[in-house]
């Protein structure tokens, strides 16, 4: 017996539209069962995850801080996935963006001025694009599976960051703590509203990027090329579109946006480089992209929803005493149900029963 997926010629438009909502409902049901099995009040847990972070102004600022990198990375990944290129290494590109963007305030800490912050943002984008270029090169030149290469490079980036802040970039005046110098105020991303909270301009970058990519996908030739090559690379090549060129374009674009998210997080929320600068934004952004139906505008909404799980997870850890692994599991359930709902709506499962026959003598 083997299982086959047969594409439905007339998939329900209603269920296709409702798929992310069904996935979210199934995640809530499983989360309810999960917290009950852990001996926690499931109603209180779900309240802490999805309602409590919306009750106070300071938590709304924290929500924007968490949502910014998720949206920025998610919209870049959506272009990759719609083009048929599976970039799973946005976490590493996020880290390298933070490293490249931090090089100037760390290595040349006496340099200050209004040009410093824009240059840091630009360097962050260069760093993310550089790291994304590695799996793009391996795929176009050696036909290497980009899923494996981009994913494995994440762990290289994490170890490289840890080595930097514990070694050559460690603050000589930091009492041996594994962290770099604090950035000069001219190298710190300012808050959107100075007097009301710490939400910074990284969230604005995310919204602008989502709107620009939506425009690109809907109204430009490049967006049309992404769609055609993603649906049928053979048809795209027949139309004269370059499949290898699209690999480079989609990886560099998604890497640059992940790198921008990285330096915005380091400059806006931390003010220095540390051994860990991400709670898993690059992986969570995969969920954001699919929950948003690979649409830049939908990704804004899904990014805010996933940002809630980060804040709610922190509240649940304090109030209920659960591990942060529960938050990761909650997010993983959401991705599982999003992909499962899409698969069952778009495809029919067929079980083919075959008899094993031996070779005739």
N, C-alpha and C positions, 0 to 999 in steps of 0.2 A: 504494500500500500504506500502511495505517496500523495502528498497534498499539492494542489495547484491553485493559483489565483487567476481567475478569469475576470477581465475588466467588464464591468456592467456597461452596456452601450447607452442605457438611459438611467443613469444614477439620479436619484431623487434630488432635485434642487433644494427642496425644503430641508431635507436631512443634511445635505451638504452645508447649508447655511447654519443649521443648528448644531453641527458636529462639535464645535468648541464648547458650547453651552452644555451639551450632554456629557462631554468629557469632564467639565468642571463639576457637574452634579455628581457623577460617579466618583470623582476624587473626594468630594465632601462626604459621600456615603462611606467610602473606604476609610477616610480619616476618622469619621465617627466611630467605626468599628475598631480602628487601630487604637485610639485613645481609651476606649472602653476596655480593650484587652490589656492595656498598660495599667489599668486601675485608676485612670484619671477621669475627671468629669468631661465627657466629650463636648457638651454644650458650651462649657466654659472655655475649652481649648479652641473650638471653632470661633467663639467670640473674640478670644485673644488674637487669633490669626487674622481675622478679616474685618472686625468692627473696631476694636480698641485703638488701633493705630490711626483711626480717622477722627478721634474725639477731641484732640487738642492741637493747637497750632504748631507747637514744636515738633510733634510727631508727623505732621504734614510736611514740614521741612525735611525731616529725616526720610520720609517717603520719596521726596523728590531726589534726594541724594542717592538713594538706592536704585530708583527707577532710571536715572540718567544713564549710567553705564549699560544697564540691561537693554534700553531702547537703542542706544548707539551701536552696540555690538549686534543686537538682533536685526536691525535694518540692513546692516552689512551682510550678515549671514543669509538673509532672505534673498538677496541678489545671487549669492553663491548657489543656494539650493534651487532657486528657480532656473538657474543656468545648468543644473545637473552636476555641480561640483560640490563635494561634501567636505567642507571645511569644519573639522571638529576641534581645531586647535586655537580657537579664539582666545582661550585663557592664556596661552603662551604669548600670543600677539598683544594681548592686553598688558602682560608683564613687560614685554620688551618696549612697548610704548612708554610705560612708566620709567624704564631704565634710560632710554634714549632722551626722553624729555627732561630727566633729572640730571643729565650729565653736565649741563652748563651751570646750574646753581650749586652743584656739588664740587665740580672740578675748578670752576672759576667763580667762587663764592663772593669775590669782591666786585664782580661786575653787576651793576644794577641799572635800572632805567626802564622807561616805558616799552622798550623793544624786547625786554627779557621774556615776558609772559607769552607774546605771540610766537617768539622763536621756540620756546619750550613746547607749545602746542604743535608747531610744525615738526619739530624733532620727534615728538611722540608719534605723529602720523607716519613719519619716515621709518621709525623703529618698528611699528606694527606691520607696515607694508613690507619691510625688509624680511621680517620673520615669516610672513605669509608667502613670500616669494620662494622660500625653500621647498615646500611641498608642491608649489606650482611648477618649479623647475624640474623636480623629480618626476612629476606626472607627464609633462610635455616632452621631456628628453628620454626618460627611461620607462614610461608607462607604469610608474609606481602607484600603488593604491594610495590616494590622498587621505583617506580616512585614517589609515595606520600612521603615515608619516606626520600628519598634522597633530594627531593625538600624542604620539611619542615625544614630539618636540615640546609639548607642554611641560613635561617633567624636566627636560633639559633647561627650559627657561626658569622654572622654579628653583632648581639647584644653582643655576648661575646667579640669580638674584640673591639667594642666601649667601653665596660665596662673596659677592660684592660687598654687601652691607656688613658682613663679619670680617672682611679683609681690607682690600684697598680703599674702599669708600667709607669705612667706618669713621665716625666723628671723633677726631683726636681729643676733643674736649667733652666727650659724652660719657665719661666714667666707665668705659669699656662696654657700654650697651651696644647691641647689634643694630645700629641705625645710623643714617647719615646726618650731616648738618641740617639744621632747620633752614628752610628756604628764606631768602630775603623777602620782605613784604611785597616788593615789586614782582616777585615770582610766584605769588600766591593767588590763585583764582578767586576773585572777589565774590561776596555773597550777592544774590539777586536783589534782596532787600536788606540793607545793612542793619536796620533797626529791629527787624522782626524775627530773624532766625539765621541758620547757617546754610540754607540751600544755596548752592553756587551756580555759576553759569554753565557748568557741565550739563545741567538739565535743559537749558536753553539750546546748547549745541545739539542735544539729542533730538529735540523737537524740530529744529531747523533741518537737520540731516534727514529726518523721516519725511518731511514735506518735500525736500529736494529730490529724494529718491523716488517718492511717489510720482512726482512730475516726470522724472526720467523714465520710469517704467510705463507710464501711461501716454506720454506725448512725444517721445524721442525715438529715433531709429535705434539707438543703443538699447533701449528698453525692449523694443521689438525683437532685436537680435537675441537678447537674454531669453525671452519667452520661446522663440522658435527653436533655438539650440537646446533649451531645457526640455522641450517636449519631443523633439526629434532631431538629433544631431545630423542624421542623414539628410533630412529636408533642409536644415540650415546650411550644410555644405553645398547642396544643390543650388541654394539661393546665393551662394558666394560668400557666406559668412565663415569666418575662421574659428574652428573649434578650439584650437590651441590659444588663439588670441583671446577668446572668451575665458579660458582658464586663467590666463594672466590677469585680465581685467577684473574678474570677479574676486580672485584671491587678493589682489593688491587693494581693491576697494574695501573689502571686508576687513583686511588687516589694518589698513589706515584708520578706519573708524574704530576698530578695537584698540589701536594704539592711542588714538585721541581720547578714548574713554579711560585708558590707563593713566595717562599723564594728568587728565582732569581729576581723576580720583586722588592721585598722589598730591597734586598741587592744591586741590580744593578742599579735600576732606582731611588730609594728613599733614601736609606741609613739610614732609620729608619722606625719604625712601626707607622702608622697613623690610624685614625678611619675608613678610607676607603682606601683600597689598590687595588681595582679592579674596572674598569668601566663596569664590566659585562663580563669579559673574559670567565668565566665558562659557561654562557648561549650562548654567541656568538660561542664558540667552538663547540656547537651542530650543528650549521649551517655549520661550517668549516668541521666537520666530514662528513656530508651528501653531501655537495657540492663536497668534495673530493672523493665521492663514497666509503667511508669507507676504502680507500686505503691509507696507510701511505705516499706514494709518492704523490698521488693526494692531500693529506691534506697540504703538503708544499705549493702547488700552491694556494689552496683555503684559506689557512691562510694568505698569502700575499694579496689576494684580499680583504678579510674581514678587514685586517689591514688598507688597503687604506680607507675603509669607516670610520674608527675612525679618521684618520688624515684629510680626506676630510670633515668629519662632524665638526671638530674643525675649519677648514678654512671657512666652510659655516656659522657657527655661527658668526664668526667675520665679514665676507664680506657681508653676506646676512641677518644677524640678525634672523636666524631661531633657534628654540629650539633644545637642544640635543635630545629631544624626537623624532625629525624627523629622526635622525640617527638611533635610535632604531627601528623606524617604517620601515626604509629602510632595515635594517638587517632582521627584521621579515618578510617582503615581500619576501626576498630571500629564507628564510627557507620554507615559504608557497609554493612558486612556485617549489622549489626543490622536496618537498614531493608530491605535486600535480602531477608534471610531471612523477615522478617515479610510482605513483599509477596508473595513466591513461595509462602508457605504459605497465605496468606489469599486470594490471587487467582490466576486462570489467565490466562496471556498468550495473546491471540488475534491472529493476523495476518490482516487483511482485505485481500484483493487486489481492487482496483477498476480498471476500465479508464477512461482519460480519453477522454471523447467531446466533440467540438466541438459548438457550438450549430448547429442546423439553419438554413440560410439562409431 
